[in-house]
């Protein structure tokens, strides 16, 4: 496919925000990234558009990653290794691994987006982060004009973070991930430590869950809590769960005994952003065409006709109210383009 001009991006972001790309190319094979016309100027790498806030028109080159493919890469005594193209739908890929009898990713079911975008955000849910299962990935480095590889340690994973964000590659399009290899341990153990999943399994009278049982429970929980972007445009969880000092967490817990707190390995404490937003009065509240979802205060939704400016206005209002009431600063998860 040749470069296209002035392409409408509203179908390519799950918040359904308006915007056009001056230049656009759909990438279906890694070799296409070496084309000379893609190597210069402002550039952005787009996956599924589920973690994106369009703030208007983009005056550069947008590369839409659609590289397909999934296969068994190999195995050893401890694990199997699965490779997937960057353009594969994440949820469909997870369900495919389960269909093959390869457990390990089931807690990440129904997360929107693509395989290639998953390591950038280090997506996580219900007690699992994708970085825990990633073995390596391959990418195109536009500065080097070469294929590069990253193993798990190279990716520098942290909570909703990775080297790809730390280096700014997710904003300047410096690196385009083309494929990812996952390591799935053969000694699988069910991960049911999150209360919502455990409760769903209990309701289904499942005492010894399989990986498929956990995936089904996770899907049911997410469908109850989160709106379908095809019906109510949204970008999933809009704010990071803030991590604060133990001292600040103790003070907040003393003042608000029902505040969910999760101690971290480094001694700090993670707070539930959704709880803070709900207590600040934003659950189901709107500001113009944008508001926080009535069933889950952490999800920002487009009620229809919103622009990037509307999203930023509502985001700022929520941040201000939470900061005023709790002294906690909220940071947005999505990328702003």
ABEGO torsion letter per residue (X at the ends): XBBBBGBBAAAABAAGBBEBBABBBBBABAAAAABAAAABEBBBBBBAGAABBBAEBBABBBBBBABBEBBBAEBBAABBBBBBBAABBAAAAAAAAAAAGBBGAAAABGBBEBAAAAAAAGBBBGGBBAAAABABBBBBBAAAGBBBBBBAAAAGBBBGBBAAAAAGAAAAGABBBABBBBBBBABBBBBAABAAAAAAAAAAGBABBBAAAAAAAAAAAAAAABBBAAABBBAEBABBBBBBBAAAAAAAAAABAABBBBBBAAGBBBBBAAAAAAAAGABGBBBEABBBBAABAABBBBAEGBBAAAAAAAAAAAAAAAAAAAGBBBBBABBBX
